[in-house]
Amino acid sequence: MTNDVVEFNSIYKGRELGRNIVELLNLSFIITSVSFTEGNYGKIAVITTDNGSKYYTSSKVLLKQLEEIKKYTDRGQKVKVTLRKVKRYYTFE
């Protein structure tokens, strides 16, 4: 038996949704796929960017926009967007 200390985040990963999409604020990036899942508080979108990174959001405005973007990514197309914050909400340009 060992008395080594183990970090919690090394034994419990939770749901692997990726990083929060707000990390991409004011950046342009290419979305290659969109998927939706249910979280504890409602619908969540998970996007994959052209470099393979995954980001998630539960923003109502972004969810609506990502539903439209998904139509294109499901056909194999990629969509270039820029994430902006307008007043209290996030949106794609």
C-alpha positions in Angstrom: 0.0 0.0 0.0 1.3 3.4 -0.9 0.6 6.8 0.5 1.2 8.7 -2.8 -1.2 11.6 -3.4 -3.2 11.3 -6.6 -4.7 14.4 -8.3 -8.5 14.1 -8.7 -8.4 15.2 -12.4 -6.1 12.3 -13.2 -8.7 9.7 -12.0 -12.0 11.4 -13.1 -12.3 13.0 -16.5 -16.1 13.6 -16.5 -17.6 14.2 -19.9 -15.0 14.8 -22.5 -16.6 17.7 -24.3 -13.5 19.7 -25.0 -12.8 23.2 -24.0 -15.3 26.1 -23.7 -15.8 27.9 -27.0 -15.3 31.3 -25.4 -11.6 30.6 -25.6 -12.0 31.4 -29.3 -13.5 34.8 -28.8 -12.6 37.2 -31.6 -10.8 34.5 -33.5 -11.6 33.1 -36.9 -11.6 29.3 -37.2 -13.0 26.5 -39.3 -15.7 24.2 -38.1 -15.5 20.7 -39.5 -18.2 19.0 -37.5 -21.0 19.7 -35.1 -22.8 17.4 -32.7 -25.4 17.9 -30.0 -25.9 16.3 -26.6 -27.9 16.9 -23.4 -26.1 18.3 -20.4 -27.3 18.8 -16.8 -28.9 22.1 -17.8 -30.0 21.5 -21.3 -28.7 21.1 -24.9 -25.0 21.4 -25.5 -23.2 21.7 -28.9 -19.7 20.2 -29.4 -17.8 21.5 -32.4 -14.6 20.1 -34.0 -12.2 22.6 -35.6 -9.9 21.9 -38.6 -7.0 21.2 -36.2 -9.0 18.5 -34.4 -9.7 20.5 -31.3 -13.1 20.2 -29.6 -15.1 23.0 -28.0 -18.5 23.1 -26.4 -21.2 25.7 -25.8 -24.7 25.9 -24.4 -25.3 29.5 -25.7 -28.8 29.7 -27.1 -27.8 31.9 -30.0 -24.8 29.7 -30.9 -26.9 26.6 -30.7 -29.4 28.0 -33.2 -26.5 29.0 -35.5 -24.8 25.7 -35.1 -27.9 23.8 -36.1 -27.6 25.6 -39.5 -23.9 25.0 -39.7 -24.4 21.3 -39.0 -26.4 21.0 -42.3 -23.2 22.0 -44.2 -20.7 19.9 -42.1 -22.9 16.8 -42.4 -22.4 17.2 -46.2 -18.6 17.3 -45.7 -18.3 21.0 -46.1 -16.3 23.2 -43.7 -17.6 26.5 -42.3 -15.3 29.4 -41.4 -16.6 31.6 -38.6 -15.5 34.3 -36.2 -16.8 34.2 -32.6 -17.9 37.6 -31.3 -19.5 38.8 -28.1 -22.4 41.3 -28.6 -23.6 42.8 -25.4 -24.4 39.8 -23.3 -24.4 37.0 -25.9 -22.1 35.3 -28.3 -22.6 35.0 -32.0 -20.8 33.9 -35.2 -19.9 36.2 -38.0 
